């Protein structure tokens, strides 16, 4: 995708062949800046502090975190320490563990003198696979958007999304926004209702920013407006991303997703989830019972950043003194509220049968 007309991905290897560079997403939308990751601790901090975030990008960043660790020390002990350090950064997105398992399995039986080159090659492949997966999601989603648009008398197609599931959440293209970018590029008129997505405001600060960079028409709304828009026929469909999906199709995504799904169900609005296969946790069935829900620092709820008229960016406390803060980062949307899962292999029902049909090569427990 592009920033001010220049092509970017969210993560890449610098010219020295070892240093990893990322877009610092904590500075957006007020400032666009890239930073360098040189050590395992740098990578762990970037994931934990959400300089990189979004399930696919977390996996890619973890893979490169292993590269940085192996570059410093290629021993088995260092590899295991890196695995444990990175796994502890974020508990909910399954891509993190998937990428770490992939990297460790790939490197474990290699001689130490081959591990550095092999690590960087494998991390590169993980990134390229992510781009291909999300581009394919965009293609399948575009077909669905065209079918819905063909039944709609007036244009544009009004799509509601929640949080950020665009290219900033992946290596490129994104998940929920990939069909929207494909629609924009193909000339299909679309307009996006962008939930602000409290408490971190990823919709306001990330989704709206990247849609603007791509020229996609959009409007930011408060999180609680979506149901009202659906009641008045102003939403044609909703598309969201996912951080972890169970083998029976329950979807864990940014807090507030469940409420959007309820509103969509009540108003007969199609509710789709863009689902890259690495976010499927084939070990789990019951998302409400089994998926760990990250609880983050209450300061994300009590404080907010903004730009003053002079251009300076400040962070202010908006809470009453002494009030407790509960900051649940994700919720689970049961499969029965989901119209369909948009995967890189096509669109399927949100069910165990639907997922097994789409991914017959995967079985529960793997």
N, C-alpha and C positions, 0 to 999 in steps of 0.2 A: 504494500500500500504506500501512500505518499504523505509527506509532511511538507507543506509549502511547495508542492510540486516535485519534491525529491523522493525517490524510492527508499523505503526503510523496511526492515524487519525489526522485531522487538529484541532480538538477541543475535549476536554474531561474534566471530573470533576476529580479533584485531590483526593488524599487519604483521605482528611478531609471531603469529601462529599459535600463541599460548594464552594471552590475555583475552578475557571475555568482556564484551561491551553490551550494555543494555540501555534502554530508555528508562529514566527514573520517573516512574508513573506517579510518585507522590508529589511531584512538582506541577503536574498538569491540573487545570488547563492554563495556569498563569504563566508557566515557563516550560519550554521544551529543552531538555538537556539530556545528554548521555553520560554514563559513568563507566568506569572500568572495574572489573572484578579480577583480582590477581591471586586470591587465596581462597581456601575452603571457607574460612570465616566470612570473607566478603560475600560469597555466594549464599551462605546460610542467612546472613543479615539481610541481603536483598530479598530473599523469600519471606522471611519472618516479618520484616518491616513493610512489605508489600510494595517495594520498589518494582518488583515483578509480581504479578498476580494473575489469576485466571488459571483454571486447571491445566490446560495444555502447556501454557508458558511455564508454570511451576515445574512441570515434568521436564521441560527442556532445560530450565535453569538448574535443576537438580543434576541432570546428566552432565552439564558443564561443570558443576561443582565437584563431581567425581573426577573430572579431567584435571581440575586445578589441584585437587588433593594428590592424585597419582603423579602429577608433574613434580610435586614437592617430595613425595615419598611413594615409590611404587610397591611397597611391601603389602602383604596380606593384612597386617595389623592396621596399617594406615587406611587401606581400602574399607575395612570394617568400621573404623572410627568415622570415616567420612560418611558412610552409609547411615550410621546411627545419628550423627550430627544433623544431617540433612533431613532425615525422616522425622526428627523431632520438631521441625520448624513449623509445619502446618498439619493439623490432624484430619481434615475433612476430605480434601481433594485426593482421589485415589491415584491420579496420574503421578503424583509424587512417588509413591511406593512402586508403582509400575515401572517408572523410569529407573529408579534405583535398583530394583530387582534385575531389570534388563542389563544395566551397566555392570553390576557385580557379576552376574552370571557370564557375561561376555568376557570379562577380564580375569576371572578367578583362575582359570587353567592355563593362562598365557604366561610365558617367561617374563620376568620383571622388566627386562630390557625392551620388550615389545609393548608394554602396557600403555605407555604415554601415547604413542601414535595410534594404537588401537582404540583408546578411550576417546580421543578427539574424533576419530573416524566414526565411531559408533554414535557419539552425541550429534554429529553432523547428520547422520542417517535418521536419527530420531526427529530432528528438526525438519528435514526434508519430508519425512513421512507425515508429520503434522500438517505441513503446508498442503500436501496432496490430499490428505483426509478432509481438511476443511474446504478446499476447493471443490471436492466432490460433494460435500454437504451443500455447498452453495448451488451446484448444478441441480441436485435433486430438489432442493428447496425452491429454486427458480421455476422448475416445472410445476410445482404445486402452486406457487404464486400466480403463474400465468393461468392456471385452471380456475382459481378463485377470481381473478380479474376478469376472465371471460364471462363470468356469471354476474358481474357487477355492472350496473348501468352507468354509474358515474365514476370518474377517476379523480384523484389517484387512489391507489390501494392504501388504506390506513392500517398500519401495523404497530402494535404496542409491544415494547420490550422492557425488560427489567434488568437492572445492574449493567455491567459491561460484558458482553460476549462477542466483542468485535476483534479486530486484529490485534489490539493491545492485550487481549487475554490469551492470545495464541502466538505462534511464530509469525503467521501472516493469515490474512483473510478473516479469521475468527470463526465462530460457530453460528450463533443465532443471527449475526449480521452478514454472514457470507451470502445467503440468498438475497439479501437486500442490496449488497454491493453488486452482485451479478445482475439483479434487476435494473439497478441504476445504469450499469454499463451497457445493458442490452436495449435501453430506451423504454422500459416498462415504468410508467409513472408510479412512484411510491412516496409515501409520507410516513414518518415514524413518530409515534408518541413515545417520548423518552421519560420513563420514571426517574425522578431525581435519585432515588435509591439511598435513603438514609440508612445508617449513620455516616458512611464514608463518602456518600454522594458520587459513586462511580458512574451513575447515569449522567448526572449533570457535568461532572468534570472530565469523564473519559468518553462515554458513548457520544454525547453531543459534540464533543471536540472532534472526534475522528469522523463522525458523519459529516460535519462541516468541512473537514479537510477533503472529503471525497465529493462534496457537492450534493449530498442527499438532503432533501427537504425534511425538516424535523421540528418538533416542538417539545420543550421540556415541560413536564407536569409534576406536581406534587405526587408523592406516592399514593395518596388516597383518592386520586381523581379517576383512576382507571375504571372502577366500577361505574361511576357516573357516565363516562364516555360510552361504555358498553351498553348501558341502559338506553342511551339515546342514539344507538346505531352508528356511532362514530368510530368504531373499531371493527375492522374486517377480520382480523385474526391477531393472535399473540404468538410471539416466538421468543423463547428464553433459552439460556444455556444450562449446563449442569456441571457440578463438581464431582458428583458420584451418583451412579444409577445402579440399582439392584438388578439381580437376574430376573425379577418379575416385573421390572419397569417402574418402580418407585424412583422419583428423581429428587436429589438433594441439590438445592441451588440457593442463591443469596436470599437472606431473610426477606420475606414479603412475597416471594414467588407463590407460595401456597394460597395466599389471599387473592392474588390475581387469577389463579386457576379456579377458585371458588366462584369469583365474579363471572368469569368466562363461562363456566358450566351453567350458571343461573340464567345467562343471557344468550345461550346458544352461540357463543363466539368460539371458533376453533382455537385450540390451545396446543401449540406444538413445542417440542423440545429438540433443539439441535444437539445431537449426541455423537461425538467422536467415540469410536469403540474403546480406546484406552481409558475412558471414564466409566466403563461398565465394571462393576465389582461382582464378578461371577460367584464369589463366595457367599454373598449376602442375598437374602430374599426380602426380609421385612425392613424397609428403610426407616420407618419411624422408630423401631426398636433397636436396630443394629448399627445405623450410621452415627459415628461420633460427631457431635455438633460443637464446633469451635466457639468458645466464649472469649472475646477479645477485650482489651483494656477499655474500661468505661470512659476514658478520656476521648475515645473516638465519638462517643455520643454527646459528651458534655462540651466539647470544643469544636470549633469550626474555623476554617481558613477562608479568607476573602481578600479581594483587591480593593485598596482605597483609591479615591479619586486621583491621588498623586502617583498611582501605579505601584506603590509598595504593597507587599502581601503580608498580612498579619494573621495571627491565630488568636481567637478570643474564646473566653469561657461564656457559654450561654445558659449555664445551669444555676439553680438556686443553691447557695452554700449548704452543705450537709446532706444533700439528696443522694441516695444510693443510685448507682447506674448498673443496669443489666444489659450486656451487649452480646446477644446471641447472633452469630454471624450468618447462620444458614437455617433453612427449614426444609421439610420433606413434603413433596407433593405426591400423594398416592396415585398409582397408575390409572385408576378409574377416572381421574379428572383430566387425563391427558388424551388429546385427540390422536396424536401420532408422534413417533420418534423419527427425526430426520437424521439418518446415518450416512456414512460414506458409501454404503451399499444400496441405499434406497430408503423409502419411508415404510415403517411398520407400525403395528399396534403396540401400545405400551403394555406388554404382557410377557410372560415367560415364553409362550408359544411364538409371539411375534419376534422376540429377540433370538430365539433358537432358529426360527426360519431364516432370519437375516444373517445369523452367524452360526451355521451348523458346525463349523470347525471348533467352536468353543463349547465347553460343557461346564456346568457348575462345579466349583472347586478348583478350577484352573486359573 
